[in-house]
Amino acid sequence: MKEWYELHMLCKCGSTMGVKLRTVIYQNKVEIENVPVFTCEACNRSEVFAEIKPALIDVIKRFGNSPEKQLLQFNEFNEIAYLMLRATDKKFAAESVEKIVEERINELLDLLLLAQSLVDQPWTDDLRKRLEQISKHSLSVNDSP
């Protein structure tokens, strides 16, 4: 199990909950891997990371009431999950989180320029949405005391 060491919250039982990338199962048919979830080792309580809840709900809404059996990688839909997965990957262990975030922003900006030059509006919108996910989270982390 991979753990994001920078993020913690207090559990109702009084213990500290850390964020782990977990699998969320929807209607026993859809497995969504790499979802950031706060997990308490003491009481086994879990809670989806608040920053990604809206994105997870959007993904789940796509399935409707009778989804087919499938496996999804949440990091393909959400930049926070993508960055957490990358930061916990042993291949990038020597890189700081700041460097990983900076590289991803630069990659997305390069792709945005390409999408705009191709006049691909859906791709442009998706890339802007991804950049917004990163900037919203960065601002909320930097603004906290």
N, C-alpha and C positions, 0 to 999 in steps of 0.2 A: 504494500500500500504506500502511495506517495503522499508526503505531507508538505504543505506550504507553511514554513516555519514563521513567517512574518505575521500571520493573522491568527488571532485567538479571541475568544469571547468566554464569558462566564456562563456556565451551565446552571440550570435551576437547582441542581444538587450541590452546587458550590465549587465544583471542579472546573478546570480550564478545558475548553473545547478548542481543538485545533482543526484547521481546514484540511480535508483529504479529498482527493479526486476519487469519487465513488460511482457506482452504477445505479441509476434510478430505473426502476421497472414500472412501466405504465400498462395497466390492464393485463398483466401477466403475459404480454405479447411483445411489447417494445422495450428493448434494453437501450438505455442512453448512457454510454460510458463517459468518464472523465467530467462528471458534474461536481463542482466544488460544493462540499457539504461539511458543515461543522459537525464534529463527532466527539462525544464524551467517552473517554475510555473507562470512567468509573461506573456510569449507569447505562451506557450504550445508547443514549439519546442522540438523535441526529436531527439536523436542521439545514435546509438548503441555504447556501450563502445568499444573503439578501440582495446583493448587487446583481446576481444573475437570475433571480426568480422570474422577472418579467420575460427574459429571453427563453427560459425553460418552459414557461407557460405558452409562449408563442410556438415553440417547437411542438409541444404536446397538442395544441389546438389543430395542427395540421393533420393529425391522425383521425380525428372524428371519434365517433362512439364505437366503431368496429374496426380497429386497426389490424393490419396484417402483421404476422410475426416478422420482426426485423431488429437489426442492431445498428445504432447510430453512435457517432463520436461527437459529443457535445462541443469539443474544441474546434470542430469544423464550422460551428454556428456562432460561437461566442469567443471574443478575444481574451477575456479574463481567464477563461478555461484554457485557451491556447497558451497564454503566457505562463500560467501555473504549471501546465504540463511540460512546457519547454524548460522552465526554471528547475524542475525536479528531475529532468532527464540527465543522466550521468554524463552524456556526451558534452553537455554544456556546464558541467560542475564548476569549471574554472571561471566562468563568466558571472559578473554581478547581475542582479535582477535589473538594475538600471540599464546596463548594457543590452540585455535581452529585450527590454521594453524599447529602448532607442532603436535597435536594429529592426524590430517589428514595425515600428512607426515609419521608419525609412522605407522598408519594403512595401508597406501599404501605400505610402505616398507615391512611390515609383509606379505601382500598379494603378493608382488613381490617375496619374498622368497618362498612362497607356490607355486606360478605359475612356478617358476624356478625348484623347486623340482619335480613338476609334468610334467616338460618338455612341458609346454603349451605355445608355442611361441606366438600365437595371444594374449593371456591374458597378457603375459610378456610384449609384445610390447605396449599394451593398458596402462598398469600400468606405464611403463616408460614415455609414452606420458603425462599421468596425472601428474606425478612428475615434468616433464619438464614444464608443464603449470604453476605450482606453483612456481618453481624456477625462471622462466623468469620474472614473475610478481613481485616476491619478490626482485629480483635484480633491476628491473626498479624503484620500489618504494624507495628502499634504496639508489640508486645512485642519485636520484633527490635532488636538493639543498633545 
